[in-house]
Amino acid sequence: MPSLVIEGRAPLSGEIHISGNKNAALPMIAAAMLTSEPVVLHNVPNIIDVRVMLEVAQALGADVSFEDGRLEIRAATIRSTDISRELASKIRTSMLFCGPMLAREPMTVSLWPPGGDVIGRRRLDAHFYGLGGLGVKIEADTLPFTFTSTGPLTAKELFLDEASVTATEHILMAAVLARGTTYIRNAACEPHVTDLARLLNKMGANVTGLDTNTLRIEGVERLHGAEHTVVEDHVEAASFLALAAATGGEMTLTGVRRRHYWMTHRIFERFGVNFEMLPGQIHLAGGQELSIRPDFGNSIPVVSDGPWPQFPSDMMSCTIVMATQARGTVLFFEKMFESRIYFVDRLIAMGANAVVCDPHRVVISGPANLRGITMASPDIRAGMAMVIAALCAEGTSTIKNAEVIERGYSNLHEKLLRLGARVREIPS
């Protein structure tokens, strides 16, 4: 796999246009299997995960055209119902094809356990609960898993025991063709979930309750083709804001929606970082001195993640790196995944003053003078955090396994160069 070689301490500034949301585009590719007509998507990020999802769609029978952010998918017929072990192991969202295919027509779909980032246990229970509630027969005691529909799915009132994004998306796509009215309570309501619902409505679905924790889906007989522009990736935007704040750089982000960054703004304020949210853009002034603001009573502040609209788990890694460059002490509490904090060992090797309390909590005291090292990227978000750390560090850093980062960040190398970063990519 390729490596990134980064020379730290370069002055950074510039403008970045934020790419389309990875976590919206992936389920939308699966949603295209709900109809035999073309689905056209714009602003689709050209990243590895998108290309893998398109491989799965093509293996199942879809025709695909993807160029310059424009994606057209047409699944005129479903020619295969087996999602291979090789493809399933590459990406977790391979599972999202099951619901749309089963809703479209009676069949049996086989699926090997899906892959994805190693950030901790990621349950499939909510998927099984939701699809089973809609009438899908599931055999999960042997491999591969099999999912069978013998006729139209039947609506159900469902309550998720966790606000799972992928489970909400999966059940939503299956329910749009179910007979009757389905309710998904305790549903995830992240911007990418809402964007998927908007696409489904353009295809003829009847989904209400968008941006809330209760989705109401009135089943329809069929869906048709549609055209849709994918919402921007708010995690990519927040990652670049953390990059600018940690390095003292100045940055303007374009193609953003102000309402997606209120919690990010509140968290960054705790580090003395201010950015201006304008229509369609965010501006972060350069040279800001990072200083952690204690909580009332001079208590150490806690940054914790949670389901939307709380602070996204995907932003914890980059924010931890930003904290190493701030004066003061802060506790990070990662509630959702027990392995996301493990990358902090690399930061300690770079000179960060960090205490890993347990798999979910780490205390950071700063500012730290980081030094360049050679390290490997364990997952998408930790990889981006390492990029930020390398840009802050004295000397040269090499990030191996950089392909993992490119699963979630479109044209990262080119965007870093545009900001003035001294970075080069070494092929595998």
Buried (B, 14 or more C-beta within 10 A) or exposed (E): EBBBBBBBBBEBBBEBBBBBBBBBBBBBBBBBBBBBBBBBBEBBBBBBBBBBBBBBBBBBBBEBEBEEBBBBBBBEEBEEBBBBBEBBBBBBBBBBBBBBBBBBEEBBBBBBBBBBBBBBEBEBEBBBBBBBBBBBEBEBEEEBBBBBBEEBBBBBEBEBEBBBBBBBBBBBBBBBBBBBBBBBBBBBBBBBBBBBBBBBBBBBBEBEBBBEBEBBBBBBEEBBBBBBBBBBBBBBBBBBBBBBBBBBBBBBBBBBBEEBBEBBBEBBEBBBBEBEBEEEBBBBBBEBEBBBEEEEEEEEBEBBBBBBBEBBBBBBBBBBBBBBBBEBBBBBBBBBBBBBBBBBBBBBEBBBBBEBEEBBBBBBBBBBEBBBBEBBBBBBBBBBBBBBBBBBBBBBBBBBBBBBBBBBBBBBBEBBBBBBBBBEBEEE
